[in-house]
Amino acid sequence: MENNTNDKPEMTMELAEKTLENVFSACNIEPNKTPISKLLDEHKNIMRFHRSIIYLSVLALLLLALSPLAFIRPYLDISTSHIDQDKIIMKIQTSQIIPAVSVQATINGQPMAVTKATDSLYLAEITENGEFKAIVTGLNFQTNHKTATISNID
C-alpha cells in the first residue's frame, strides 16, 4: 500500500467535533459553538474566492502584457516594381506577421485600384503624374501611410 503525502486523513464529522471539544476542554478554553460542517463550508467558500482572485489576476496580467499590441502601427513600405513611359507599378509591402485589414491607394487624392499579389504584397498601377499615397489599416485599426511623388510618366 502506497502512502501519498498529498492525501488528507479522513475523519467523520462526529469524531472531528468530539476531538475539537476534547482539545478545548484540555486547554481550559470555552468550547466551540460553531459546528464543524459550517466551518468546513466557510473554508471551501474562502478557497473558491481565493482561486477566483488568482484567475482574475492572471487574466489581468495577460491583458496588460498584450495591451501594447493595440498601439502598434502596421508596417508599410512602397517601392517601384516596373517603370514604363506610360505607367509605373508600385509595390506596397505590409507586415508578414500581422496581416493588414485594408490597403488603399490614391493618386492626386483620387482612389485607385490595388491588387493583392500575396498576403503582404499589393500592387498599384499608376498612369498619371502626381502624389501617390498608400494607406494600410492593421488588425488593431491603427493606420500607416506613405507618399511618393510621381513625375516620370509622359
GUMI-615634 format. One line per field, with one value per residue: y, x, z of N, C-alpha, C, O in turn. Coordinates in pm, 1 decimal, always signed. Each point is the difference from the previous one (the first is absolute). Layout:
BEGIN
n_c2 (Y | ...)
n_c1 (X | ...)
n_c3 (Z | ...)
ca_c2 (Y | ...)
ca_c1 (X | ...)
ca_c3 (Z | ...)
c_c2 (Y | ...)
c_c1 (X | ...)
c_c3 (Z | ...)
o_c2 (Y | ...)
o_c1 (X | ...)
o_c3 (Z | ...)
! end
This chain:
BEGIN
n_c2 (-118.0 | +70.6 | +72.0 | +25.2 | +70.0 | -75.2 | -210.1 | +52.4 | +72.0 | -220.0 | +160.7 | -161.2 | +15.7 | -195.8 | -133.7 | +47.2 | -66.3 | -214.9 | -53.3 | +50.7 | -146.9 | -182.4 | +32.2 | +1.1 | -198.1 | -97.2 | +89.4 | -161.2 | -136.8 | +222.2 | -124.8 | -163.7 | +219.7 | +42.4 | -6.6 | -204.6 | -98.9 | +65.7 | -110.8 | -199.1 | +1.1 | +23.5 | -187.1 | -135.7 | +57.0 | -60.4 | -212.4 | -40.6 | +54.9 | -133.8 | -178.8 | +36.8 | -6.3 | -202.4 | -113.0 | +57.9 | -101.6 | -211.6 | -33.7 | +29.1 | -170.6 | -160.3 | +27.5 | -48.1 | -216.9 | -62.8 | +65.4 | -86.1 | -200.3 | +48.4 | -34.9 | -220.0 | +144.0 | +29.7 | -217.2 | +156.3 | -129.9 | +198.2 | -124.7 | +82.6 | -7.8 | +159.8 | -11.4 | +104.7 | -41.4 | -210.7 | -106.3 | +33.2 | -145.1 | +64.2 | +12.1 | -141.2 | +104.6 | -204.3 | +72.2 | -68.1 | +160.1 | +215.9 | -169.3 | +21.0 | +179.5 | +169.7 | -48.4 | +182.2 | +32.8 | +133.9 | +70.7 | +93.1 | -153.1 | -44.6 | -30.5 | -131.4 | -53.9 | -130.2 | -21.3 | -138.6 | +93.8 | +146.1 | -180.6 | -51.5 | -134.1 | +213.6 | -49.5 | +140.2 | -24.2 | +42.2 | +114.9 | +21.8 | +178.9 | -19.5 | +89.9 | -98.6 | -78.4 | -40.6 | -114.9 | +28.7 | -162.9 | +94.5 | -175.9 | +95.6 | -73.3 | -136.3 | +221.5 | -83.3 | +173.3 | -63.4 | +145.8 | +22.6 | +77.8 | +39.0 | -91.0 | -209.4 | +61.1 | -157.5)
n_c1 (+83.4 | -108.2 | +206.6 | -218.8 | +198.2 | -44.5 | +71.2 | -209.7 | +98.7 | -24.8 | -153.6 | -39.8 | -196.6 | -105.5 | +73.0 | -81.3 | -208.4 | -32.2 | +54.6 | -151.5 | -167.9 | +44.2 | -18.1 | -203.6 | -99.0 | +69.5 | -119.7 | -147.3 | -51.5 | -34.9 | -153.9 | +85.6 | -6.5 | +213.4 | -205.8 | +41.7 | -192.4 | -71.3 | +73.4 | -99.6 | -200.3 | +0.5 | +38.8 | -176.1 | -144.6 | +57.9 | -38.6 | -212.2 | -56.4 | +61.8 | -131.0 | -188.8 | +28.5 | +5.8 | -191.4 | -120.1 | +68.3 | -66.2 | -207.0 | -32.7 | +62.5 | -155.0 | -177.9 | +42.2 | -8.6 | -213.2 | -6.1 | +189.5 | -72.9 | -67.1 | +200.9 | -35.0 | +169.9 | -186.4 | +59.7 | +164.7 | -54.1 | +103.8 | -102.8 | +194.4 | -196.5 | -157.1 | +189.9 | -199.3 | +0.7 | -66.3 | +193.5 | -141.1 | +171.0 | -197.8 | +212.6 | -173.9 | +176.7 | -97.1 | -115.4 | +208.6 | +97.2 | +51.9 | -145.5 | +44.4 | -47.0 | +143.0 | -63.4 | +93.2 | -131.4 | +177.1 | -159.1 | +176.4 | +78.2 | +118.5 | -211.2 | +129.3 | +1.1 | -119.5 | +206.9 | -172.8 | +190.1 | +43.1 | +72.9 | +189.3 | -97.5 | +71.4 | -176.9 | +174.0 | -201.3 | +221.0 | -194.0 | +19.2 | +37.3 | +185.2 | -179.5 | +202.6 | -210.0 | +174.6 | -187.0 | +126.4 | -142.1 | +70.9 | +129.2 | +203.1 | -12.6 | +172.5 | +31.5 | -1.8 | +136.1 | -50.4 | +169.6 | -133.9 | +209.2 | -208.3 | +199.1 | -36.3 | -177.5 | +35.2)
n_c3 (+0.0 | -188.0 | +55.2 | -41.0 | -81.0 | -207.8 | +37.8 | -62.9 | +185.9 | -24.6 | -40.1 | +148.9 | -110.6 | -33.9 | -166.7 | -204.6 | -49.8 | -60.5 | -212.4 | -157.5 | -21.1 | -125.3 | -220.7 | -95.7 | -39.4 | -189.4 | -165.7 | +49.0 | -172.5 | -8.9 | +105.0 | -130.0 | -53.3 | -59.4 | -90.7 | +83.4 | +56.4 | +203.5 | +178.9 | +37.8 | +103.1 | +224.3 | +118.1 | +28.8 | +163.6 | +206.9 | +62.8 | +65.1 | +209.4 | +168.7 | +31.7 | +116.5 | +222.3 | +92.8 | +35.4 | +179.6 | +187.6 | +36.3 | +79.1 | +219.9 | +130.8 | +20.5 | +133.6 | +214.1 | +55.8 | +37.1 | +212.7 | +78.4 | +67.7 | +207.2 | +93.7 | -12.7 | -24.9 | -120.9 | -11.8 | -11.1 | -175.9 | -25.7 | -157.0 | -80.5 | -109.5 | -30.1 | -119.5 | +5.1 | -222.8 | -42.9 | +46.2 | +171.7 | -7.2 | +89.1 | +76.0 | +14.8 | +91.5 | -3.4 | +178.4 | +47.6 | +124.0 | -31.3 | +8.7 | -219.8 | +126.2 | +42.8 | -210.5 | +93.2 | -180.4 | +40.7 | -142.7 | +98.4 | +145.4 | -184.8 | +71.7 | +127.8 | -218.9 | +138.6 | -86.5 | +35.2 | +77.2 | +164.5 | +114.9 | -108.3 | -150.1 | +13.4 | -129.7 | -44.3 | -99.0 | -23.7 | +13.2 | +223.2 | -127.4 | +124.9 | +102.2 | +17.2 | -13.0 | +136.6 | -50.9 | +184.6 | -66.0 | +193.0 | +56.4 | +17.3 | -213.9 | +40.6 | +26.1 | -209.6 | +40.5 | -209.8 | +30.6 | -180.0 | -12.4 | -75.6 | -60.7 | +70.5 | +121.5 | -162.4)
ca_c2 (+118.0 | +122.9 | +111.2 | +125.1 | +106.7 | +103.8 | -42.8 | +48.9 | -108.6 | +4.1 | -5.4 | +27.2 | +127.0 | -21.0 | -15.8 | +129.3 | +86.2 | -52.8 | +29.9 | +143.2 | +23.5 | -49.4 | +93.7 | +120.7 | -28.6 | -23.6 | +130.0 | +85.4 | +106.2 | -16.1 | -85.9 | +61.0 | -2.7 | -11.4 | -140.0 | -28.2 | +2.2 | +139.9 | +45.9 | -58.5 | +69.4 | +134.4 | -16.8 | -26.6 | +126.0 | +86.4 | -54.0 | +32.0 | +143.6 | +19.5 | -56.3 | +91.1 | +118.9 | -37.4 | -8.0 | +136.7 | +67.2 | -51.0 | +56.8 | +142.3 | +10.9 | -38.2 | +113.2 | +109.1 | -33.7 | +7.6 | +132.2 | +77.3 | -39.6 | +84.2 | +129.2 | -19.2 | +37.0 | -104.0 | +26.1 | +39.2 | +44.6 | +8.3 | +5.4 | -22.5 | -136.1 | +2.0 | +137.0 | +20.6 | +140.4 | +34.8 | -48.3 | -47.2 | -92.3 | +18.7 | -110.7 | +39.7 | -113.0 | +9.5 | -95.6 | -140.6 | -59.6 | +47.2 | +35.2 | +126.4 | -11.3 | +62.0 | +76.3 | +92.4 | +88.0 | +114.1 | +82.5 | +135.5 | -1.8 | -84.3 | -142.8 | -83.6 | -144.2 | -67.0 | -144.0 | -79.5 | -100.0 | -101.1 | +48.2 | +122.2 | +81.6 | +55.7 | +73.7 | +108.1 | +47.5 | +145.2 | +43.2 | +145.4 | +62.5 | +63.0 | -52.8 | -133.8 | -23.0 | -134.6 | -1.4 | -136.8 | -11.0 | -127.3 | -69.1 | +81.0 | +120.4 | +105.5 | +20.3 | +52.6 | +41.8 | +53.8 | +68.0 | +9.9 | +88.6 | -65.9 | +103.7 | -62.0 | -49.0 | +95.8)
ca_c1 (-83.4 | +77.8 | -51.9 | +16.9 | +13.3 | -100.3 | -130.0 | -37.8 | -62.6 | -145.8 | -53.9 | -143.7 | -36.7 | -20.0 | +131.5 | +67.9 | -60.0 | +39.5 | +141.4 | +11.0 | -48.5 | +102.9 | +113.3 | -41.1 | -10.0 | +135.1 | +68.4 | -84.6 | -54.8 | -143.3 | -22.2 | -38.7 | -144.9 | -26.0 | +19.0 | +110.7 | -48.7 | -7.9 | +138.5 | +52.8 | -64.9 | +58.9 | +135.7 | -12.9 | -36.2 | +119.0 | +94.2 | -56.4 | +22.0 | +143.3 | +28.6 | -53.1 | +87.0 | +123.6 | -31.6 | -21.0 | +130.6 | +74.6 | -64.4 | +34.2 | +140.3 | +8.8 | -50.7 | +96.6 | +116.8 | -37.4 | -54.2 | +76.6 | -35.0 | -110.0 | +51.1 | +103.3 | -42.8 | +39.2 | +117.8 | -31.6 | +111.7 | -38.2 | +112.3 | -42.5 | +21.5 | +16.6 | -14.4 | -13.2 | -26.2 | -140.9 | -51.1 | +91.5 | -63.9 | +54.6 | -14.6 | -34.1 | +37.4 | -51.2 | +59.2 | -31.2 | -41.2 | -135.2 | -57.4 | -72.3 | -144.2 | -27.4 | +105.6 | -59.4 | +96.1 | -56.8 | +90.2 | -55.4 | -121.1 | -103.0 | +23.5 | +40.0 | -7.7 | +115.4 | -10.4 | +70.2 | +86.7 | +14.5 | -59.2 | +65.5 | +44.0 | -108.3 | +49.7 | -85.7 | +46.3 | -16.1 | +6.4 | +10.7 | +92.2 | -61.9 | +36.8 | -51.8 | -10.5 | -44.2 | -51.8 | -20.4 | -68.9 | +33.2 | -104.4 | -37.9 | -57.6 | +100.4 | +31.7 | +130.8 | -3.3 | +122.3 | -25.4 | +109.3 | -32.4 | +18.4 | +18.8 | +68.5 | -93.4 | -21.2)
ca_c3 (+0.0 | -10.5 | +77.3 | -72.4 | +99.8 | -26.1 | +49.3 | +131.9 | +75.8 | +4.7 | +134.4 | -2.5 | +62.6 | +143.9 | +61.7 | -5.6 | +101.4 | +132.1 | +18.7 | +24.6 | +136.9 | +92.3 | -3.9 | +71.9 | +143.7 | +51.4 | +7.7 | +83.0 | -83.9 | -21.6 | -117.4 | -126.6 | -18.1 | -143.8 | -41.6 | -92.0 | -139.0 | -41.1 | -15.6 | -123.7 | -111.9 | -6.9 | -53.2 | -143.7 | -64.9 | +0.1 | -98.4 | -130.9 | -21.0 | -26.5 | -131.8 | -102.0 | +0.2 | -71.1 | -143.0 | -48.7 | -1.4 | -115.8 | -118.0 | -5.5 | -38.4 | -140.5 | -78.0 | +13.7 | -82.6 | -141.4 | -34.1 | -98.5 | -136.4 | -47.3 | -44.2 | -101.9 | -135.0 | -95.4 | -81.9 | -137.2 | -82.5 | -141.4 | -93.9 | -138.3 | -46.9 | -144.7 | -50.1 | -144.3 | -30.8 | +21.9 | +129.2 | +104.4 | +93.0 | +134.4 | +95.0 | +136.8 | +85.7 | +137.6 | +92.7 | -23.2 | +127.2 | +28.7 | -129.7 | -13.0 | -20.1 | -129.8 | -65.9 | -95.9 | -65.7 | -72.4 | -80.5 | +2.5 | +81.1 | -61.1 | +28.6 | -113.8 | +24.5 | +59.1 | -22.0 | +100.8 | -61.5 | +106.0 | +125.2 | +47.3 | -113.4 | -80.7 | -116.5 | -49.6 | -131.1 | -9.6 | -140.3 | -8.3 | +95.2 | +116.2 | +130.9 | +27.7 | +144.2 | +39.0 | +137.3 | +50.6 | +128.7 | +63.5 | +75.4 | +115.2 | -60.1 | -12.7 | -141.5 | -37.1 | -140.3 | -60.6 | -126.4 | -96.8 | -112.2 | -131.2 | -104.7 | -114.6 | -99.7 | -109.4)
c_c2 (+124.6 | +108.8 | +128.6 | +113.7 | +110.8 | -37.5 | +56.5 | -115.1 | +19.9 | -14.6 | +32.1 | +130.7 | -15.4 | -10.6 | +132.1 | +94.1 | -43.0 | +33.0 | +148.7 | +35.9 | -43.5 | +94.7 | +125.9 | -24.9 | -24.0 | +131.1 | +99.1 | +123.0 | -28.5 | -81.5 | +79.0 | -11.3 | -13.9 | -144.9 | -13.8 | +8.3 | +142.9 | +57.7 | -52.3 | +66.4 | +139.7 | -6.2 | -25.9 | +127.9 | +95.6 | -47.7 | +26.2 | +146.6 | +26.6 | -50.9 | +93.1 | +128.0 | -29.8 | -5.5 | +139.6 | +78.1 | -44.8 | +57.4 | +148.4 | +19.7 | -35.6 | +113.5 | +119.2 | -25.5 | +14.2 | +139.1 | +81.6 | -36.9 | +87.1 | +131.3 | -11.5 | +36.6 | -107.2 | +43.6 | +32.8 | +47.2 | +3.2 | +10.5 | -23.8 | -141.8 | +0.1 | +143.4 | -3.1 | +149.6 | +39.6 | -52.0 | -41.4 | -94.2 | +13.9 | -124.2 | +59.6 | -122.0 | +24.9 | -107.3 | -142.4 | -66.7 | +36.8 | +45.6 | +133.6 | -28.0 | +61.6 | +75.4 | +85.0 | +85.7 | +112.5 | +63.8 | +135.7 | +4.9 | -85.2 | -147.5 | -76.3 | -146.5 | -52.4 | -149.3 | -72.7 | -108.1 | -117.3 | +56.8 | +132.1 | +91.5 | +40.2 | +81.7 | +105.3 | +51.3 | +148.4 | +41.7 | +151.8 | +51.2 | +60.4 | -63.4 | -133.4 | -20.2 | -140.7 | +3.7 | -144.9 | +8.9 | -138.7 | -60.0 | +81.1 | +136.0 | +121.2 | +12.0 | +52.8 | +39.9 | +52.2 | +62.8 | -0.2 | +92.2 | -70.6 | +109.5 | -55.4 | -38.9 | +110.2 | +7.7)
c_c1 (+88.0 | -65.9 | +31.4 | +0.1 | -101.8 | -137.9 | -24.0 | -64.0 | -150.5 | -46.4 | -148.7 | -26.9 | -12.8 | +133.7 | +75.6 | -56.0 | +41.5 | +146.1 | +19.9 | -48.3 | +103.7 | +119.4 | -34.9 | -6.0 | +138.3 | +76.4 | -77.6 | -49.3 | -147.6 | -23.3 | -49.5 | -150.7 | -37.5 | +23.1 | +112.2 | -47.2 | -9.0 | +140.3 | +60.6 | -61.7 | +58.4 | +140.9 | -4.0 | -34.0 | +118.7 | +100.0 | -48.7 | +24.4 | +146.9 | +38.3 | -49.8 | +83.5 | +129.6 | -25.5 | -19.9 | +131.0 | +83.7 | -56.9 | +35.2 | +145.3 | +20.8 | -48.2 | +94.9 | +123.2 | -30.2 | -45.9 | +87.0 | -32.0 | -111.5 | +50.7 | +109.9 | -56.8 | +46.4 | +121.3 | -44.6 | +127.2 | -48.5 | +126.8 | -54.0 | +35.2 | +33.2 | -25.0 | -1.8 | -19.9 | -142.7 | -58.2 | +115.1 | -79.3 | +71.6 | -27.2 | -29.4 | +22.5 | -52.7 | +66.9 | -42.0 | -52.5 | -144.1 | -62.6 | -74.4 | -148.7 | -36.6 | +122.9 | -67.5 | +110.1 | -75.8 | +109.8 | -68.9 | -134.0 | -112.2 | +30.7 | +37.7 | -2.6 | +131.7 | -23.4 | +83.0 | +81.4 | +23.4 | -64.6 | +60.7 | +46.1 | -120.1 | +62.0 | -102.4 | +60.3 | -34.0 | +18.1 | +7.1 | +97.1 | -77.5 | +49.2 | -70.6 | +1.0 | -54.6 | -38.7 | -28.7 | -68.4 | +27.0 | -118.6 | -49.4 | -55.9 | +92.9 | +32.5 | +141.8 | -9.9 | +136.3 | -38.6 | +125.4 | -45.8 | +36.4 | +11.6 | +62.1 | -92.9 | -23.3 | -145.4)
c_c3 (+0.0 | +80.8 | -76.3 | +101.7 | -20.2 | +51.9 | +139.2 | +75.3 | +7.3 | +144.1 | -9.3 | +73.1 | +151.7 | +71.1 | +0.8 | +106.2 | +140.3 | +28.4 | +30.5 | +139.9 | +102.2 | +4.3 | +78.5 | +151.1 | +60.8 | +17.4 | +86.7 | -76.5 | -20.7 | -127.0 | -121.1 | -17.3 | -147.9 | -42.2 | -104.2 | -145.4 | -52.1 | -21.9 | -130.8 | -122.7 | -18.7 | -59.0 | -151.0 | -76.2 | -7.9 | -104.0 | -142.4 | -35.0 | -33.2 | -138.5 | -110.8 | -6.1 | -75.0 | -150.0 | -59.5 | -6.9 | -119.1 | -129.2 | -15.6 | -41.9 | -147.1 | -89.6 | +6.5 | -87.0 | -149.4 | -42.7 | -95.8 | -145.1 | -57.8 | -59.3 | -105.5 | -136.7 | -98.0 | -83.0 | -142.2 | -68.4 | -144.8 | -83.9 | -140.9 | -40.7 | -149.0 | -47.6 | -152.3 | -23.0 | +34.0 | +132.2 | +92.5 | +89.6 | +134.6 | +84.1 | +137.3 | +88.1 | +141.5 | +84.3 | -34.1 | +126.7 | +31.9 | -131.4 | +3.7 | -21.5 | -134.6 | -48.1 | -106.3 | -59.9 | -70.0 | -84.1 | -13.6 | +74.1 | -55.3 | +30.3 | -127.1 | +41.3 | +56.2 | -14.8 | +104.6 | -70.8 | +95.8 | +125.9 | +45.8 | -113.6 | -84.8 | -112.8 | -41.0 | -130.1 | -13.4 | -145.5 | -15.1 | +105.8 | +116.2 | +129.0 | +23.3 | +151.5 | +23.6 | +147.4 | +39.3 | +136.0 | +56.1 | +73.2 | +119.0 | -42.0 | +6.9 | -147.9 | -14.7 | -146.1 | -41.6 | -132.4 | -85.5 | -112.8 | -128.6 | -104.2 | -128.4 | -113.9 | -104.1 | -39.9)
o_c2 (+17.5 | +10.0 | +39.3 | +12.7 | +81.0 | +84.2 | -2.0 | -80.3 | +112.4 | -80.8 | +89.3 | +45.1 | +85.8 | +58.4 | +31.1 | +69.6 | +83.6 | +38.6 | +35.4 | +84.3 | +68.2 | +22.8 | +50.2 | +83.5 | +36.8 | +9.7 | +116.2 | +112.4 | -115.5 | +26.5 | +107.2 | -107.3 | -25.7 | -55.4 | +90.4 | +50.5 | +26.4 | +76.1 | +72.5 | +26.3 | +44.6 | +85.9 | +54.1 | +24.6 | +66.8 | +81.1 | +29.8 | +32.3 | +74.3 | +64.5 | +20.0 | +54.7 | +84.9 | +51.4 | +28.3 | +79.5 | +82.0 | +39.0 | +45.5 | +89.5 | +61.7 | +32.5 | +70.6 | +92.6 | +35.4 | +24.7 | +76.2 | +80.6 | +11.7 | +69.6 | +100.6 | -53.3 | -57.4 | +118.4 | -59.4 | +79.7 | -91.8 | +62.4 | -47.9 | -52.5 | -74.6 | +62.3 | -50.4 | +78.7 | +115.4 | +29.3 | -31.5 | +30.8 | -24.3 | -55.2 | +89.6 | -98.0 | +105.6 | -77.2 | -24.8 | -102.8 | -87.4 | +99.5 | +42.7 | -95.7 | -54.8 | +52.5 | -51.7 | +18.9 | -17.9 | -7.8 | +9.2 | +74.0 | -13.8 | -44.9 | +31.7 | -33.0 | +40.4 | -50.2 | +36.3 | -87.8 | -116.0 | +107.4 | +77.5 | +101.1 | -83.8 | +56.1 | -22.7 | +32.0 | +39.3 | -37.1 | +51.0 | -64.8 | +33.2 | -67.1 | -7.1 | +28.9 | -37.1 | +55.4 | -71.4 | +79.8 | -100.3 | +58.4 | -12.4 | +89.1 | +113.4 | -99.8 | +59.5 | -66.2 | +50.3 | -42.8 | -10.6 | -0.3 | -46.8 | +85.7 | +77.7 | -45.1 | +115.8 | +75.6)
o_c1 (+85.4 | -122.5 | +116.2 | -93.4 | -20.6 | -89.7 | +88.8 | -72.7 | -48.0 | +53.2 | -40.2 | +81.0 | +44.5 | +19.6 | +69.0 | +76.5 | +31.7 | +33.6 | +79.8 | +60.4 | +21.1 | +56.7 | +82.1 | +44.3 | +22.8 | +87.6 | +39.0 | +4.5 | -42.5 | +64.0 | -59.2 | -57.6 | -116.1 | +106.9 | +24.5 | +72.9 | +30.0 | +21.0 | +70.9 | +69.6 | +23.0 | +38.0 | +82.0 | +54.4 | +19.7 | +58.7 | +80.5 | +36.4 | +29.6 | +77.6 | +69.3 | +20.2 | +49.1 | +80.4 | +49.2 | +20.0 | +64.9 | +75.3 | +29.6 | +29.0 | +81.6 | +65.0 | +17.9 | +53.3 | +88.6 | -15.6 | -56.7 | +22.0 | -12.5 | -75.0 | +60.9 | -102.5 | +107.4 | +19.9 | -94.5 | +76.0 | -68.1 | +98.2 | -111.9 | +105.6 | +86.8 | -99.4 | +92.9 | -8.3 | -26.2 | -115.3 | +110.6 | -112.5 | +120.1 | -110.1 | +69.9 | -74.2 | +24.3 | +81.4 | -115.0 | -67.2 | -82.2 | +44.4 | -50.0 | -36.9 | -81.7 | +78.3 | -70.8 | +105.5 | -112.5 | +118.3 | -111.1 | -90.3 | -103.1 | +112.5 | -45.9 | -1.6 | +108.1 | -106.9 | +114.9 | -56.8 | -11.1 | -60.1 | -65.4 | +65.2 | -81.0 | +108.3 | -120.9 | +118.7 | -116.6 | +98.1 | -6.3 | +20.8 | -117.9 | +103.2 | -122.9 | +99.5 | -103.8 | +72.3 | -70.8 | +39.1 | -22.3 | -108.3 | -115.8 | -16.6 | -45.0 | -1.8 | +56.7 | -68.5 | +77.4 | -94.1 | +112.0 | -116.9 | +112.7 | -87.3 | +42.5 | +47.2 | -25.3 | -35.3)
o_c3 (+86.9 | +6.6 | -11.0 | +79.2 | +90.3 | +3.1 | +85.1 | -58.6 | +14.6 | +76.2 | -74.5 | +80.9 | +76.1 | +106.6 | +97.1 | +66.6 | +84.6 | +112.0 | +86.8 | +66.4 | +100.3 | +106.9 | +76.8 | +78.9 | +115.3 | +85.9 | +11.4 | +50.0 | -4.1 | -101.8 | +12.7 | +18.0 | -31.7 | +25.9 | -79.9 | -85.3 | -116.5 | -94.4 | -69.8 | -98.1 | -112.4 | -79.5 | -74.1 | -107.7 | -101.5 | -71.6 | -88.3 | -113.0 | -93.6 | -70.6 | -99.7 | -108.4 | -74.4 | -77.8 | -109.2 | -91.8 | -64.9 | -89.3 | -110.5 | -79.5 | -68.3 | -99.4 | -99.2 | -61.1 | -77.8 | -119.6 | -78.3 | -90.4 | -121.9 | -68.5 | -36.3 | -42.4 | +18.0 | -27.1 | -51.9 | +55.0 | -45.6 | +40.1 | -18.4 | +35.0 | -45.4 | +37.3 | -63.2 | +94.3 | +33.9 | +31.7 | -44.1 | +39.3 | +11.7 | -1.9 | +47.2 | -7.8 | +58.3 | -50.5 | -36.1 | -7.7 | +27.5 | -57.3 | +104.1 | -68.1 | -74.0 | +79.2 | -86.3 | +60.4 | -46.7 | +33.4 | -52.1 | -38.8 | +65.9 | -21.8 | -109.8 | +118.6 | -42.8 | +34.7 | +25.2 | -64.9 | -39.7 | -3.2 | +69.7 | +25.9 | -39.9 | +15.9 | +4.2 | -5.8 | +5.8 | -64.4 | -111.8 | +102.6 | -12.7 | +3.4 | +1.3 | +66.5 | -54.7 | +82.8 | -70.9 | +85.3 | -67.8 | +2.9 | +39.8 | +83.3 | -16.5 | -72.2 | +91.6 | -78.0 | +81.4 | -66.8 | +50.0 | -38.6 | -16.3 | -13.5 | -85.5 | -104.4 | +33.1 | -90.4)
! end
